[in-house]
C-alpha cells in the first residue's frame, strides 16, 4: 500500500513528468495545493487528467476517494479508499464505473513504506535513482455534499510488490515508468489493454533508504523527512541470551567432544571419599575400616537413645487425673501429703511433673520389649486399671534394660 508520499513538485513539473508538456493544459484549484515532504490521505495534490476539449488538466484533488454515490449528509472518510487493489478494480462498484472515463495520473517525488521490525516499524523512502518524479496510475471521482459543494477525490492503484521490494512490503503502487504506459492509461478508450500496465515495477532504477520514524506524525514536515539515517545493528540483549534455549549438540559436535577428550592426557585417578574414609584398592582393609566406622556410629546412636523418653501430654483437669490413679494415690492427694518427702529413684528414667502436681517415673525403652506401639498400649491399660481389680493376661518381660547398648554389645 502507499499511504504517505513526498510531493514538492510544481504544477508545471507534473505536466512534464506525465509527458504532456506539449499539450494545452488547464490548472484548477491550485490555491489548495501545498507542497510537502509528508503528504497523507486527506491532503490536496496535483493530479493530471483528460480535459473535455481534448487537452489535459492539472487538477488539485484530495487524496482518498469518496464515491459519487455517497450520501450528501455523510462525512467523507479519506482514509477508507486512498488505495485500490488493481486486481479487483474491474469488479468493485466503487471503481468499476471509473475505469472508462475517470483515469488519471499522480506525480510525486517519492513515497514512504514501513518495515515491521519486532514491535517497531522502520520507514523507508523509495524514489528513482536519477531523482525524476514517479508517476502512479489512479482513478478520480466527484461528490457533492449537502451544501451543494463539489469535492474531487482520487485513489492510487496498488499491485503486488516487486522482487526487489518484497522484503519491505507485499504491496506497492502501480508505477508507469515510460511514455507508452502513460499514454495507454490516460488516453486508450479500451480497458482491455490496461491489465499489462498493472504489473509490478521490476526495473533496477528504483532505490530506497531508511529515514526517521518521525514522519509517522503528520505534523512532521521538511527536508528532514528524506534524510537518510543509519540503522542500528540488531543485537540480542544479555537477558535474551541468558534465557535463550540451548541448541542440542549435533553429531559433529559430539565427535569433536570425543576427539578432544581422547587427546587430553589421563591424570592420576581420584579416589572417592565415603563418610570421611578414603577408599583404596585394597578391599580387605576397606571393609575393616568401614565396619569400625559403622560400629562407632551405632554406639553414638545408642547413647542418643538414652535421652529419648515417652512423654505424656499435660493433664489440665486435676479431678480426672486423680480418678485415673489407684485409691492410695487418691488418699494421699486428699490429705495433701502426696509427693512430700519422696525421692525419685534413679533408674535411668526421667522425672516429669504436670500441672496437677503428680510426679511420675518413665522407663526407658528396652531392647527386648515388643514394638513401640504395643508397649504404649500396654502402659495405657495398666495405668487405667485400679489396684486389686481384674487381672491382666499380658506378660511383661522379666528383664528391662535401660538402653539398647547391651543388645549391640552381645552381638
C-alpha positions as CSV (number, residue, x, y, z in Angstrom):
1,X,0.0,0.0,0.0
2,X,1.0,3.6,-0.4
3,X,-0.2,5.8,2.4
4,X,2.5,8.5,2.6
5,X,4.4,10.4,-0.1
6,X,6.6,13.4,-0.8
7,X,5.2,15.9,-3.3
8,X,7.1,19.1,-3.7
9,X,6.6,19.4,-7.4
10,X,5.3,22.5,-9.1
11,X,2.2,22.1,-11.3
12,X,4.3,22.6,-14.4
13,X,6.6,19.7,-13.2
14,X,3.5,17.5,-13.0
15,X,2.6,18.0,-16.6
16,X,6.2,17.4,-17.7
17,X,6.5,14.2,-15.6
18,X,3.4,12.9,-17.4
19,X,4.8,13.7,-20.9
20,X,2.1,16.3,-21.5
21,X,4.2,19.4,-21.7
22,X,3.3,19.9,-25.4
23,X,-0.4,19.7,-24.7
24,X,-2.6,22.6,-23.7
25,X,-3.4,22.4,-20.0
26,X,-5.8,23.9,-17.6
27,X,-4.9,24.4,-13.9
28,X,-7.7,24.0,-11.5
29,X,-7.9,24.8,-7.8
30,X,-4.2,25.2,-7.4
31,X,-4.7,27.5,-4.5
32,X,-5.4,24.4,-2.4
33,X,-2.1,22.8,-3.1
34,X,0.7,22.9,-0.5
35,X,4.0,21.2,-1.4
36,X,5.0,18.9,1.4
37,X,7.6,16.3,2.3
38,X,5.0,14.4,4.2
39,X,1.7,14.1,2.3
40,X,-1.1,11.9,3.8
41,X,-4.6,11.0,2.7
42,X,-6.9,14.0,3.1
43,X,-4.3,16.4,1.6
44,X,-4.6,18.2,-1.7
45,X,-2.3,17.0,-4.5
46,X,-2.0,18.0,-8.2
47,X,-3.5,15.3,-10.5
48,X,-3.3,15.2,-14.3
49,X,-6.5,14.1,-16.1
50,X,-8.0,14.4,-19.6
51,X,-10.0,17.6,-20.3
52,X,-13.2,17.8,-22.2
53,X,-11.7,19.8,-25.1
54,X,-9.0,17.2,-25.9
55,X,-6.4,18.7,-23.7
56,X,-5.3,17.9,-20.1
57,X,-6.0,19.4,-16.8
58,X,-3.7,19.7,-13.7
59,X,-6.5,19.5,-11.2
60,X,-5.8,19.8,-7.5
61,X,-7.8,17.0,-5.7
62,X,-8.0,15.4,-2.3
63,X,-6.2,12.1,-1.7
64,X,-8.7,9.5,-0.6
65,X,-11.6,8.5,-2.9
66,X,-15.1,9.5,-1.9
67,X,-17.5,7.7,-4.3
68,X,-20.1,9.9,-6.1
69,X,-23.0,7.8,-4.7
70,X,-22.1,8.6,-1.1
71,X,-24.9,10.3,0.8
72,X,-24.7,14.1,0.9
73,X,-25.1,14.1,4.7
74,X,-22.3,11.6,5.3
75,X,-18.9,12.8,6.5
76,X,-16.2,11.9,3.9
77,X,-13.6,9.4,5.1
78,X,-10.4,10.0,3.1
79,X,-8.6,7.0,4.7
80,X,-11.1,4.5,3.6
81,X,-10.2,4.3,-0.1
82,X,-6.8,6.1,-0.6
83,X,-5.6,2.8,-2.3
84,X,-7.4,0.5,-4.7
85,X,-6.2,-3.0,-5.5
86,X,-5.6,-3.3,-9.2
87,X,-6.7,-6.9,-9.2
88,X,-10.2,-6.1,-8.2
89,X,-10.9,-2.6,-9.7
90,X,-12.9,-4.2,-12.5
91,X,-15.2,-6.0,-10.0
92,X,-16.0,-3.5,-7.2
93,X,-18.7,-1.0,-7.9
94,X,-16.7,1.9,-6.4
95,X,-14.0,1.6,-9.0
96,X,-15.5,-0.3,-12.0
97,X,-17.6,2.6,-13.2
98,X,-14.5,4.9,-13.1
99,X,-12.3,2.8,-15.4
100,X,-13.6,4.0,-18.8
101,X,-13.5,7.8,-18.3
102,X,-12.0,8.7,-14.8
103,X,-8.5,7.5,-15.1
104,X,-5.8,10.0,-14.0
105,X,-2.1,10.3,-13.1
106,X,-0.4,11.3,-9.8
107,X,3.2,12.5,-9.9
108,X,5.3,12.5,-6.7
109,X,9.0,12.8,-5.8
110,X,8.9,9.6,-3.9
111,X,6.9,7.6,-1.3
112,X,7.4,6.0,2.1
113,X,6.9,2.5,3.2
114,X,7.2,0.9,6.7
115,X,9.1,-2.2,7.6
116,X,7.9,-4.0,10.7
117,X,10.8,-5.0,12.9
118,X,9.6,-6.6,16.1
119,X,7.3,-4.2,18.0
120,X,8.6,-1.2,16.0
121,X,8.3,0.0,12.4
122,X,11.1,1.5,10.4
123,X,10.1,3.8,7.4
124,X,12.0,3.8,4.1
125,X,12.0,6.4,1.4
126,X,11.6,5.0,-2.1
127,X,12.4,7.0,-5.2
128,X,14.1,6.9,-8.6
129,X,17.9,6.9,-8.7
130,X,18.0,9.9,-11.0
131,X,15.5,11.9,-8.8
132,X,12.9,12.1,-11.6
133,X,9.3,12.1,-10.5
134,X,7.3,8.8,-10.1
135,X,4.0,8.6,-11.9
136,X,1.2,6.5,-10.4
137,X,-1.9,5.1,-12.0
138,X,-5.0,6.5,-10.3
139,X,-8.8,6.9,-10.5
140,X,-10.8,10.0,-9.6
141,X,-14.4,10.8,-8.8
142,X,-16.6,13.8,-7.7
143,X,-19.1,14.1,-4.9
144,X,-21.5,16.8,-3.7
145,X,-22.3,17.4,-0.1
146,X,-25.4,18.8,1.5
147,X,-24.3,22.4,0.8
148,X,-24.0,21.6,-3.0
149,X,-20.2,21.8,-2.9
150,X,-18.4,19.6,-5.3
151,X,-15.4,17.7,-4.0
152,X,-12.9,15.9,-6.3
153,X,-11.0,13.0,-4.8
154,X,-8.7,10.2,-6.1
155,X,-7.3,6.9,-5.2
156,X,-3.9,5.3,-6.1
157,X,-3.8,1.8,-7.6
158,X,-1.6,-0.8,-6.0
159,X,-0.2,-4.1,-7.1
160,X,1.9,-7.0,-5.8
161,X,5.4,-5.9,-4.7
162,X,8.4,-6.4,-7.0
163,X,11.0,-9.0,-6.3
164,X,13.4,-6.2,-5.1
165,X,10.9,-4.8,-2.6
166,X,9.0,-7.8,-1.3
167,X,11.2,-7.8,1.8
168,X,9.8,-4.4,2.7
169,X,6.1,-4.9,1.9
170,X,3.8,-7.2,-0.1
171,X,2.2,-4.3,-2.0
172,X,3.4,-1.3,-4.0
173,X,1.8,1.4,-6.1
174,X,1.4,0.9,-9.8
175,X,4.3,2.8,-11.4
176,X,4.0,3.9,-15.0
177,X,7.7,4.2,-16.0
178,X,7.6,5.3,-19.6
179,X,5.6,7.4,-22.0
180,X,3.8,4.5,-23.7
181,X,2.4,3.2,-20.5
182,X,1.3,6.8,-19.5
183,X,-0.4,7.3,-22.8
184,X,-2.2,4.0,-22.7
185,X,-3.5,4.6,-19.2
186,X,-4.6,8.1,-19.8
187,X,-5.9,8.0,-23.4
188,X,-6.8,4.5,-24.5
189,X,-10.6,4.0,-24.6
190,X,-10.3,0.2,-24.3
191,X,-10.0,-1.1,-20.8
192,X,-8.7,-4.5,-22.1
193,X,-5.3,-3.0,-22.7
194,X,-4.9,-1.8,-19.1
195,X,-4.1,-5.1,-17.5
196,X,-0.4,-5.3,-18.6
197,X,0.1,-1.9,-17.1
198,X,-0.8,-3.1,-13.6
199,X,2.2,-5.3,-13.2
200,X,4.9,-4.6,-10.5
201,X,7.7,-2.3,-11.5
202,X,10.8,-4.5,-11.8
203,X,13.5,-2.1,-13.1
204,X,16.6,-1.5,-11.1
205,X,16.4,2.3,-11.1
206,X,14.1,2.3,-8.1
207,X,16.1,2.8,-4.9
208,X,15.4,3.2,-1.2
209,X,17.0,4.0,2.2
210,X,15.8,4.3,5.8
211,X,14.6,7.6,7.2
212,X,13.5,8.9,10.6
213,X,10.4,7.3,12.2
214,X,9.2,10.9,13.0
215,X,7.5,11.0,9.6
216,X,4.8,8.9,11.2
217,X,3.5,12.2,12.6
218,X,1.5,14.3,10.1
219,X,2.9,17.5,11.6
220,X,6.5,16.5,10.9
221,X,7.5,18.1,7.6
222,X,10.6,19.4,5.9
223,X,13.8,18.1,4.3
224,X,14.5,16.1,7.5
225,X,11.8,13.7,6.3
226,X,14.0,12.3,3.5
227,X,17.3,12.5,5.4
228,X,19.0,9.1,5.4
229,X,19.7,7.6,8.9
230,X,22.0,4.8,9.9
231,X,20.3,1.6,11.1
232,X,21.5,0.1,14.4
233,X,22.7,-3.5,14.2
234,X,20.1,-5.7,15.9
235,X,21.8,-7.4,18.8
236,X,20.3,-9.6,21.4
237,X,20.3,-8.3,24.9
238,X,22.1,-10.1,27.7
239,X,18.8,-11.1,29.2
240,X,17.6,-12.7,25.9
241,X,20.9,-14.5,25.6
242,X,20.6,-15.7,29.2
243,X,17.1,-17.2,28.7
244,X,17.7,-18.4,25.1
245,X,17.3,-22.2,24.7
246,X,20.5,-24.2,24.3
247,X,20.8,-25.8,21.0
248,X,21.1,-29.6,21.1
249,X,24.5,-31.0,20.2
250,X,24.8,-32.3,16.7
251,X,26.7,-35.4,15.7
252,X,29.7,-33.4,14.6
253,X,29.9,-31.6,17.9
254,X,29.7,-34.9,19.7
255,X,32.6,-36.2,17.6
256,X,34.6,-33.2,18.3
257,X,34.0,-33.6,22.0
258,X,35.0,-37.2,21.9
259,X,38.2,-36.4,20.0
260,X,39.1,-33.6,22.4
261,X,38.6,-35.9,25.3
262,X,40.8,-38.5,23.7
263,X,43.7,-36.0,23.3
264,X,43.6,-34.9,26.9
265,X,46.2,-37.0,29.0
266,X,44.7,-39.0,31.8
267,X,45.8,-37.7,35.2
268,X,46.0,-39.6,38.5
269,X,42.8,-41.4,39.4
270,X,40.9,-39.7,42.2
271,X,39.7,-41.9,44.9
272,X,36.2,-41.3,46.2
273,X,35.7,-40.5,49.8
274,X,33.0,-42.4,51.7
275,X,31.9,-40.8,55.0
276,X,35.3,-39.4,55.7
277,X,37.2,-42.7,54.8
278,X,39.4,-42.8,51.7
279,X,38.5,-45.8,49.6
280,X,41.6,-47.6,48.3
281,X,42.1,-50.5,46.0
282,X,42.7,-52.9,48.9
283,X,39.2,-54.4,49.5
284,X,40.0,-56.1,52.8
285,X,41.4,-53.0,54.5
286,X,38.5,-51.0,53.2
287,X,35.9,-53.4,54.7
288,X,37.6,-53.3,58.1
289,X,37.7,-49.5,58.2
290,X,34.1,-49.3,57.1
291,X,33.0,-51.8,59.8
292,X,34.8,-49.9,62.5
293,X,33.1,-46.7,61.4
294,X,29.7,-48.4,61.4
295,X,30.3,-49.7,65.0
296,X,31.2,-46.3,66.2
297,X,28.1,-44.7,64.6
298,X,25.9,-47.4,66.1
299,X,27.4,-46.7,69.6
300,X,26.7,-43.0,69.1
301,X,23.1,-43.7,68.2
302,X,22.7,-46.0,71.2
303,X,23.9,-43.2,73.5
304,X,21.3,-40.9,71.9
305,X,18.5,-43.4,72.7
306,X,19.1,-42.8,76.5
307,X,17.8,-39.3,76.0
308,X,14.5,-40.5,74.3
309,X,11.6,-40.7,76.6
310,X,7.9,-41.2,76.2
311,X,6.2,-38.0,77.4
312,X,2.5,-38.0,78.2
313,X,0.6,-34.8,77.4
314,X,0.0,-32.4,80.3
315,X,-3.3,-33.1,82.3
316,X,-5.1,-29.9,82.9
317,X,-8.0,-31.3,84.9
318,X,-6.9,-32.4,88.4
319,X,-10.1,-34.4,89.1
320,X,-9.7,-36.5,86.0
321,X,-6.1,-37.2,86.9
322,X,-6.9,-38.4,90.4
323,X,-9.7,-40.6,89.1
324,X,-7.4,-42.4,86.8
325,X,-4.9,-43.4,89.6
326,X,-5.1,-46.0,92.4
327,X,-7.0,-45.3,95.7
328,X,-3.8,-45.0,97.6
329,X,-2.8,-42.1,95.4
330,X,-6.3,-40.6,95.9
331,X,-5.9,-40.8,99.6
332,X,-2.5,-39.1,99.6
333,X,-3.8,-36.3,97.4
334,X,-6.8,-35.7,99.6
335,X,-4.6,-35.5,102.7
336,X,-2.2,-33.2,100.8
337,X,0.9,-35.4,101.5
338,X,1.3,-36.9,98.1
339,X,4.8,-36.1,96.7
340,X,6.2,-34.8,100.1
341,X,9.4,-36.3,101.4
342,X,9.7,-38.7,98.5
343,X,12.8,-39.1,96.4
344,X,12.9,-40.2,92.9
345,X,14.7,-43.5,92.4
346,X,17.5,-43.1,89.9
347,X,17.0,-45.9,87.5
348,X,18.0,-44.1,84.3
349,X,14.5,-42.7,84.0
350,X,13.2,-39.1,83.8
351,X,11.0,-37.3,86.3
352,X,8.1,-35.4,84.9
353,X,5.7,-33.2,86.9
354,X,2.4,-32.0,85.3
355,X,0.3,-29.0,86.3
356,X,-1.7,-31.2,88.7
357,X,1.3,-31.8,90.9
358,X,1.6,-35.5,90.0
359,X,5.1,-36.9,89.7
360,X,5.7,-40.0,87.6
361,X,8.6,-42.2,86.6
362,X,9.1,-43.0,83.0
363,X,11.0,-46.0,82.0
364,X,13.3,-46.1,79.0
365,X,12.8,-48.3,76.0
366,X,14.0,-51.9,76.3
367,X,15.8,-53.8,73.6
368,X,13.9,-56.9,74.4
369,X,10.4,-55.5,74.6
370,X,7.9,-55.7,71.8
371,X,7.2,-53.0,69.2
372,X,6.9,-49.4,70.4
373,X,3.2,-49.1,69.6
374,X,2.3,-52.2,71.6
375,X,4.3,-51.1,74.7
376,X,2.5,-47.8,74.7
377,X,-0.9,-49.6,74.5
378,X,0.1,-51.9,77.4
379,X,1.2,-49.0,79.6
380,X,-2.1,-47.1,79.0
381,X,-4.1,-50.2,80.1
382,X,-2.0,-50.8,83.3
383,X,-2.3,-47.1,84.3
384,X,-6.1,-47.0,83.8
385,X,-6.8,-50.2,85.8
386,X,-7.4,-49.9,89.6
387,X,-5.4,-51.9,92.1
388,X,-6.8,-55.3,93.2
389,X,-9.4,-55.5,90.5
390,X,-9.0,-57.6,87.4
391,X,-6.1,-59.5,86.1
392,X,-4.0,-58.8,83.1
393,X,-3.3,-61.6,80.7
394,X,-0.4,-59.7,79.3
395,X,3.0,-61.0,80.4
396,X,5.6,-58.3,81.0
397,X,9.2,-59.0,80.2
398,X,11.2,-60.0,83.3
399,X,14.3,-58.1,82.5
400,X,14.3,-54.4,81.5
401,X,17.4,-52.9,80.0
402,X,18.0,-49.2,80.3
403,X,19.3,-48.8,76.8
404,X,19.9,-50.7,73.6
405,X,23.7,-50.7,74.2
406,X,23.6,-54.2,75.8
407,X,21.8,-55.6,72.7
408,X,24.5,-54.4,70.4
409,X,27.4,-55.4,72.8
410,X,26.2,-59.0,72.8
411,X,26.5,-59.1,69.0
